[in-house]
Amino acid sequence: MKHILIAGAFALTAGQAGAADQAVTYPFDGSFEDATFAVESAIVGRGLVIDYVSHTGEMLSRTAADVGSEVELFKEADIFLFCSAQLSRRVMEADPMNIAHCPYGIFVADQAGAVMIGYRQYPEGEMQQVQALLDEIVQEAME
């Protein structure tokens, strides 16, 4: 019974978080390739390791016909996924359920020729430290 209650609470929380998700985006004055290089350099330059690069734009293009769509959402779109051991430990010691937000992601997208860099907004409290880190990385990439 305890597991059912925990699972139910987690599902309810996840649903509420999904409804409140918003992205912070910044227009990038340059090409998609320049933006992805700048983001990668800014992440690695802080001593962080990129765990995975999701080529979301390629996946959406490749599968469009399979799902019956002709809509081009992005010309290109990548998401860089990474963690900070120090910051992750801090926010998860404050609330172990902050694990739901890890790894952290910064995306680069070209939408109809307009390149943007962004990240997901995080909830108030300890996770604002992560949001601040993401914004610092994006600001560095924008320079």
NULOMAR-109439 format. One record per residue (C-alpha): residue in three letters; x, y, z; residue number from 0. Coordinates in steps of 0.001 Angstrom, whole numbers, plus 500000, padded with zeros to 6 digits. Example, Ala and Ser with C-alpha at 12.3 -4.5 7.8 and 13.67 -1.06 7.14 Angstrom:
<lumros>
[lumro "ALA" [512300 495500 507800] 0];
[lumro "SER" [513670 498940 507140] 1];
</lumros>
This chain:
<lumros>
[lumro "MET" [500000 500000 500000] 0];
[lumro "LYS" [502869 502349 500866] 1];
[lumro "HIS" [504349 501854 497380] 2];
[lumro "ILE" [501015 502640 495750] 3];
[lumro "LEU" [500690 505883 497707] 4];
[lumro "ILE" [504246 506917 496839] 5];
[lumro "ALA" [503715 506075 493161] 6];
[lumro "GLY" [500445 508006 493134] 7];
[lumro "ALA" [502030 511040 494759] 8];
[lumro "PHE" [504909 510912 492299] 9];
[lumro "ALA" [502516 510691 489326] 10];
[lumro "LEU" [500489 513634 490612] 11];
[lumro "THR" [503636 515713 491141] 12];
[lumro "ALA" [504979 514794 487696] 13];
[lumro "GLY" [501679 515810 486084] 14];
[lumro "GLN" [501681 519167 487846] 15];
[lumro "ALA" [505318 519794 486920] 16];
[lumro "GLY" [504613 518945 483281] 17];
[lumro "ALA" [501799 521472 483133] 18];
[lumro "ALA" [503985 524231 484561] 19];
[lumro "ASP" [507059 523641 482384] 20];
[lumro "GLN" [508243 526609 480418] 21];
[lumro "ALA" [511435 527295 478539] 22];
[lumro "VAL" [513761 530260 478797] 23];
[lumro "THR" [515035 531083 475305] 24];
[lumro "TYR" [517490 533546 473833] 25];
[lumro "PRO" [517896 534386 470150] 26];
[lumro "PHE" [521381 533526 468870] 27];
[lumro "ASP" [522983 535793 466287] 28];
[lumro "GLY" [524708 533173 464179] 29];
[lumro "SER" [524353 529733 462673] 30];
[lumro "PHE" [523087 526582 464337] 31];
[lumro "GLU" [526596 525130 464112] 32];
[lumro "ASP" [528094 528186 465801] 33];
[lumro "ALA" [525483 528004 468562] 34];
[lumro "THR" [526046 524295 469240] 35];
[lumro "PHE" [529811 524831 469338] 36];
[lumro "ALA" [529383 527762 471743] 37];
[lumro "VAL" [527100 525790 474068] 38];
[lumro "GLU" [529367 522739 474059] 39];
[lumro "SER" [532411 524925 474746] 40];
[lumro "ALA" [530663 526766 477589] 41];
[lumro "ILE" [529626 523497 479263] 42];
[lumro "VAL" [532993 521767 478885] 43];
[lumro "GLY" [534820 524966 479807] 44];
[lumro "ARG" [533277 524750 483278] 45];
[lumro "GLY" [534727 521283 483773] 46];
[lumro "LEU" [531374 519602 483190] 47];
[lumro "VAL" [530968 516453 481114] 48];
[lumro "ILE" [528291 516244 478442] 49];
[lumro "ASP" [526649 512863 478995] 50];
[lumro "TYR" [524618 512851 475812] 51];
[lumro "VAL" [523605 515027 472879] 52];
[lumro "SER" [520051 514353 471774] 53];
[lumro "HIS" [519605 515116 468080] 54];
[lumro "THR" [515916 515846 468527] 55];
[lumro "GLY" [515567 517776 465265] 56];
[lumro "GLU" [516893 514827 463257] 57];
[lumro "MET" [514522 512435 465048] 58];
[lumro "LEU" [511516 514664 464372] 59];
[lumro "SER" [512430 514982 460679] 60];
[lumro "ARG" [513140 511269 460302] 61];
[lumro "THR" [509854 510196 461912] 62];
[lumro "ALA" [507486 512853 460524] 63];
[lumro "ALA" [506091 510689 457732] 64];
[lumro "ASP" [505808 507703 460088] 65];
[lumro "VAL" [503406 509644 462313] 66];
[lumro "GLY" [501518 511243 459425] 67];
[lumro "SER" [502942 514754 459692] 68];
[lumro "GLU" [504390 517121 457136] 69];
[lumro "VAL" [505142 519876 459662] 70];
[lumro "GLU" [508783 520910 460005] 71];
[lumro "LEU" [509132 521928 463645] 72];
[lumro "PHE" [512859 522669 463492] 73];
[lumro "LYS" [515433 522794 460728] 74];
[lumro "GLU" [517840 521462 463368] 75];
[lumro "ALA" [517615 520950 467135] 76];
[lumro "ASP" [520033 519418 469644] 77];
[lumro "ILE" [519821 519066 473413] 78];
[lumro "PHE" [523005 518849 475493] 79];
[lumro "LEU" [522504 516772 478649] 80];
[lumro "PHE" [524902 517013 481588] 81];
[lumro "CYS" [525123 517213 485368] 82];
[lumro "SER" [527209 518998 487943] 83];
[lumro "ALA" [528139 516546 490701] 84];
[lumro "GLN" [528562 519330 493230] 85];
[lumro "LEU" [525336 521160 492414] 86];
[lumro "SER" [523323 517953 491958] 87];
[lumro "ARG" [524389 516715 495379] 88];
[lumro "ARG" [523436 520064 496961] 89];
[lumro "VAL" [519936 520179 495449] 90];
[lumro "MET" [519269 516484 496093] 91];
[lumro "GLU" [520415 516701 499703] 92];
[lumro "ALA" [517835 519472 500087] 93];
[lumro "ASP" [515192 517257 498458] 94];
[lumro "PRO" [516055 513812 497076] 95];
[lumro "MET" [513132 514088 494629] 96];
[lumro "ASN" [515099 516746 492760] 97];
[lumro "ILE" [516546 513692 491028] 98];
[lumro "ALA" [513591 514096 488648] 99];
[lumro "HIS" [515327 517163 487164] 100];
[lumro "CYS" [518670 515492 486436] 101];
[lumro "PRO" [520370 515505 483970] 102];
[lumro "TYR" [520140 519155 483060] 103];
[lumro "GLY" [519694 520222 479471] 104];
[lumro "ILE" [520448 523153 477232] 105];
[lumro "PHE" [518948 523114 473755] 106];
[lumro "VAL" [519915 524774 470514] 107];
[lumro "ALA" [517263 524983 467822] 108];
[lumro "ASP" [516870 526482 464375] 109];
[lumro "GLN" [513218 527245 463817] 110];
[lumro "ALA" [512539 528646 460350] 111];
[lumro "GLY" [516011 530192 460194] 112];
[lumro "ALA" [515898 531721 463677] 113];
[lumro "VAL" [518476 530107 465974] 114];
[lumro "MET" [517788 530030 469698] 115];
[lumro "ILE" [519451 528676 472813] 116];
[lumro "GLY" [517428 527788 475875] 117];
[lumro "TYR" [516644 525581 478817] 118];
[lumro "ARG" [513709 524450 480908] 119];
[lumro "GLN" [512586 526580 483833] 120];
[lumro "TYR" [512982 524898 487191] 121];
[lumro "PRO" [510762 525134 490279] 122];
[lumro "GLU" [511310 527638 493038] 123];
[lumro "GLY" [513638 526684 495853] 124];
[lumro "GLU" [516891 524784 495573] 125];
[lumro "MET" [516478 524105 491843] 126];
[lumro "GLN" [516910 527803 491146] 127];
[lumro "GLN" [520640 527182 491670] 128];
[lumro "VAL" [520552 524862 488660] 129];
[lumro "GLN" [518585 527380 486630] 130];
[lumro "ALA" [521174 530038 487478] 131];
[lumro "LEU" [523972 527722 486283] 132];
[lumro "LEU" [522134 527031 483022] 133];
[lumro "ASP" [521600 530736 482457] 134];
[lumro "GLU" [525293 531463 483108] 135];
[lumro "ILE" [526283 528814 480560] 136];
[lumro "VAL" [523824 530161 477978] 137];
[lumro "GLN" [524977 533745 478545] 138];
[lumro "GLU" [528590 532649 478011] 139];
[lumro "ALA" [527587 530856 474790] 140];
[lumro "MET" [525838 534020 473579] 141];
[lumro "GLU" [529021 536123 473810] 142];
</lumros>
